[in-house]
Amino acid sequence: MSEYDDVWLIVPVYNEAQVICDVVQKARLTFPNIVCVDDGSRDASVSEIRKSGAHLVRHPVNLGQGASLQTGIEYARTQPGARFFVTFDADGQHQVEDVVRMIDRLREEPIDILVGTRFHGDTSHIPWIKRVVLKTVVALSPRTRRMKLTDAHNGLRAFNKTVAEGLDITINGMGHASEIMAIIDHKGWRVAEEKVTIIYTEYSMAKGQSLINGVNILFDSALRSSRR
């Protein structure tokens, strides 16, 4: 038995065979319940997930990260005893220690969802394109500023079952982060930030946010803000 038996980590996976088994096995030392959603990977991700001990759900084709998160949340929220849920990246950028703090806060404080923020202290380790894109997203979003969130596109989120049962992500691609913020706002869920550390490895940078995706996020944010 683990004190975190009521926690489920949701990990979207697309072509992460090089790292996913190690990432999951390290996380399972603290959080035994992990579901990986393979989003039509073309490499050996599925076999590596099976080796890791995680639950596996598969998309037959690549649908996008938003779709993978929704699939994983729907799977996890039906599991017996599930009370808390975490969206966790497959590439090793997120830290288990941060998740522990987030879950402990959800247990103790009147909060429905915690969103990680990398914008605290020295941010020089964050690649410049990410700093520019993510800060511009906040500047373009009246909603995000009103919610007092500094890093709305951070993929590390922890939330309770109220949120898990109410989330219905319909944007399959990278725009899902903005949609999640809109749902939080619409539902009136209690939201707060948690300072987290993002580890930028050579591997994660190669897999990470490209300039084109960054421009797409900015365009999506600008379009949404123009509708308010």
C-alpha positions as CSV (number, residue, x, y, z in Angstrom):
1,M,0.0,0.0,0.0
2,S,1.1,3.5,-0.8
3,E,-0.1,6.8,0.6
4,Y,-0.6,7.9,-3.0
5,D,-2.8,4.9,-4.0
6,D,-5.6,7.4,-4.7
7,V,-3.5,9.3,-7.2
8,W,-3.4,8.6,-11.0
9,L,-0.8,10.0,-13.3
10,I,-1.9,10.5,-16.9
11,V,1.0,10.4,-19.4
12,P,0.4,11.1,-23.1
13,V,3.0,9.3,-25.2
14,Y,4.0,9.8,-28.8
15,N,7.2,8.2,-30.1
16,E,8.9,8.2,-26.6
17,A,10.5,4.7,-26.7
18,Q,13.9,6.1,-25.8
19,V,12.8,7.4,-22.4
20,I,9.3,6.4,-21.4
21,C,10.1,3.2,-19.5
22,D,12.6,5.0,-17.3
23,V,10.3,7.9,-16.7
24,V,7.4,5.7,-15.7
25,Q,9.5,3.4,-13.5
26,K,10.9,6.3,-11.6
27,A,7.5,7.9,-11.1
28,R,6.0,4.5,-9.9
29,L,8.4,4.4,-7.0
30,T,6.1,7.1,-5.5
31,F,2.9,6.9,-7.6
32,P,2.0,3.3,-8.4
33,N,-1.0,4.2,-10.6
34,I,0.0,5.5,-14.0
35,V,-1.9,5.3,-17.3
36,C,0.1,5.9,-20.5
37,V,-1.9,6.8,-23.6
38,D,0.0,5.9,-26.7
39,D,-1.1,8.3,-29.4
40,G,-0.3,6.2,-32.5
41,S,3.4,5.9,-31.9
42,R,5.5,4.5,-34.8
43,D,8.4,3.4,-32.6
44,A,8.7,0.9,-29.7
45,S,6.8,3.1,-27.2
46,V,4.1,0.5,-26.6
47,S,6.5,-2.3,-25.7
48,E,8.4,0.1,-23.4
49,I,5.2,1.1,-21.7
50,R,4.3,-2.5,-21.1
51,K,7.8,-3.1,-19.6
52,S,7.3,-0.1,-17.3
53,G,4.3,-1.6,-15.4
54,A,2.0,1.3,-16.3
55,H,-1.6,0.8,-17.6
56,L,-1.7,1.2,-21.4
57,V,-4.5,2.8,-23.5
58,R,-3.8,3.1,-27.2
59,H,-5.0,5.4,-30.0
60,P,-4.8,3.6,-33.4
61,V,-3.7,6.8,-35.0
62,N,-2.1,10.0,-33.9
63,L,-4.8,12.3,-32.6
64,G,-2.8,14.9,-30.6
65,Q,-1.9,15.6,-27.0
66,G,-5.3,17.1,-26.1
67,A,-7.0,13.9,-27.2
68,S,-4.5,11.8,-25.3
69,L,-5.1,13.7,-22.1
70,Q,-8.9,13.4,-22.4
71,T,-8.6,9.6,-23.0
72,G,-6.3,9.2,-20.0
73,I,-8.5,11.3,-17.7
74,E,-11.6,9.3,-18.8
75,Y,-9.7,6.0,-18.0
76,A,-8.3,7.2,-14.7
77,R,-11.4,8.7,-13.2
78,T,-13.2,5.3,-13.5
79,Q,-10.6,3.5,-11.4
80,P,-11.7,2.4,-7.9
81,G,-10.5,4.8,-5.2
82,A,-9.2,7.4,-7.6
83,R,-9.4,10.9,-6.0
84,F,-6.5,12.9,-7.5
85,F,-5.2,13.2,-11.0
86,V,-2.0,14.5,-12.6
87,T,-1.0,15.3,-16.2
88,F,2.6,14.3,-16.5
89,D,4.9,14.6,-19.5
90,A,6.6,11.5,-21.0
91,D,9.9,13.1,-21.8
92,G,11.4,13.4,-18.3
93,Q,10.9,17.1,-17.9
94,H,8.5,16.9,-14.9
95,Q,9.7,16.1,-11.4
96,V,8.0,13.6,-9.0
97,E,8.9,15.9,-6.1
98,D,6.8,18.6,-7.5
99,V,3.9,16.3,-7.9
100,V,4.1,15.2,-4.3
101,R,3.9,18.9,-3.2
102,M,0.9,19.5,-5.4
103,I,-1.0,16.4,-4.2
104,D,-0.3,17.4,-0.6
105,R,-1.7,20.9,-1.2
106,L,-4.8,19.4,-2.8
107,R,-5.4,17.3,0.2
108,E,-4.9,20.2,2.7
109,E,-6.1,23.4,0.9
110,P,-9.4,24.5,-0.7
111,I,-8.1,24.0,-4.2
112,D,-9.6,22.1,-7.1
113,I,-6.7,22.3,-9.6
114,L,-3.0,23.3,-9.3
115,V,-1.1,24.4,-12.4
116,G,2.7,24.3,-12.4
117,T,4.7,27.4,-13.1
118,R,8.3,27.5,-14.2
119,F,8.4,31.3,-13.9
120,H,9.9,31.8,-10.4
121,G,13.4,32.7,-9.3
122,D,16.1,32.4,-12.0
123,T,14.5,31.6,-15.4
124,S,17.7,31.7,-17.5
125,H,17.6,27.9,-17.9
126,I,14.3,28.2,-19.8
127,P,15.0,28.3,-23.6
128,W,14.4,31.9,-24.8
129,I,11.8,30.9,-27.4
130,K,9.7,29.3,-24.6
131,R,10.1,32.3,-22.4
132,V,8.9,34.6,-25.2
133,V,6.0,32.4,-26.3
134,L,4.7,31.6,-22.9
135,K,4.9,35.1,-21.5
136,T,3.2,36.5,-24.6
137,V,0.4,33.9,-24.2
138,V,-0.2,35.4,-20.8
139,A,-0.1,38.9,-22.1
140,L,-2.6,38.1,-24.8
141,S,-5.1,36.4,-22.5
142,P,-7.3,38.5,-20.2
143,R,-8.6,35.3,-18.7
144,T,-5.2,34.0,-17.7
145,R,-4.3,37.3,-16.2
146,R,-7.5,37.4,-14.3
147,M,-6.9,33.9,-13.0
148,K,-3.4,35.1,-11.9
149,L,-1.6,32.3,-13.8
150,T,1.8,32.9,-15.1
151,D,2.4,29.6,-17.0
152,A,-1.0,28.4,-18.3
153,H,0.7,26.1,-20.9
154,N,2.6,24.2,-18.3
155,G,1.8,20.5,-18.8
156,L,2.1,19.6,-15.1
157,R,-1.3,19.9,-13.5
158,A,-2.8,18.2,-10.5
159,F,-6.6,18.2,-9.8
160,N,-9.3,16.5,-7.8
161,K,-12.2,14.3,-9.0
162,T,-14.6,17.2,-9.5
163,V,-12.2,18.5,-12.2
164,A,-11.6,15.1,-13.6
165,E,-15.3,14.4,-14.0
166,G,-15.9,17.9,-15.5
167,L,-13.1,18.1,-18.0
168,D,-14.1,17.6,-21.6
169,I,-11.2,18.5,-23.8
170,T,-12.3,18.9,-27.4
171,I,-9.1,20.5,-28.9
172,N,-6.9,17.6,-29.9
173,G,-3.7,19.5,-30.5
174,M,-1.6,22.0,-28.5
175,G,-4.5,24.4,-28.1
176,H,-5.9,22.2,-25.4
177,A,-4.0,24.1,-22.7
178,S,-6.0,27.3,-23.5
179,E,-9.2,25.2,-23.6
180,I,-8.5,23.8,-20.1
181,M,-8.1,27.4,-18.8
182,A,-11.4,28.3,-20.4
183,I,-13.1,25.3,-18.8
184,I,-11.7,26.1,-15.3
185,D,-13.0,29.6,-15.6
186,H,-16.4,28.6,-16.9
187,K,-16.8,26.0,-14.2
188,G,-15.6,28.3,-11.4
189,W,-13.1,25.8,-10.1
190,R,-10.6,27.0,-7.5
191,V,-7.2,27.3,-9.2
192,A,-3.8,28.1,-7.9
193,E,-0.2,27.8,-9.0
194,E,2.7,25.6,-7.7
195,K,6.3,26.4,-8.4
196,V,7.9,23.6,-10.3
197,T,11.2,22.7,-11.9
198,I,11.3,21.7,-15.6
199,I,14.4,19.8,-16.6
200,Y,15.5,20.6,-20.2
201,T,17.6,17.8,-21.5
202,E,19.0,17.4,-25.0
203,Y,16.4,14.8,-25.6
204,S,13.4,16.8,-24.3
205,M,14.6,19.9,-26.2
206,A,14.8,17.9,-29.5
207,K,11.2,16.7,-28.8
208,G,9.9,20.0,-27.4
209,Q,8.2,23.1,-28.5
210,S,9.3,24.1,-32.0
211,L,9.1,27.7,-33.2
212,I,6.2,26.8,-35.5
213,N,4.2,25.3,-32.6
214,G,5.0,28.3,-30.6
215,V,3.6,30.6,-33.3
216,N,0.5,28.3,-33.4
217,I,0.0,28.7,-29.7
218,L,0.3,32.5,-30.0
219,F,-2.2,32.6,-32.9
220,D,-4.6,30.4,-31.0
221,S,-4.3,32.6,-27.9
222,A,-4.8,35.8,-29.9
223,L,-7.8,34.4,-31.7
224,R,-9.4,33.3,-28.4
225,S,-8.7,36.7,-26.7
226,S,-10.3,38.5,-29.7
227,R,-13.5,36.6,-29.0
228,R,-13.8,38.0,-25.4
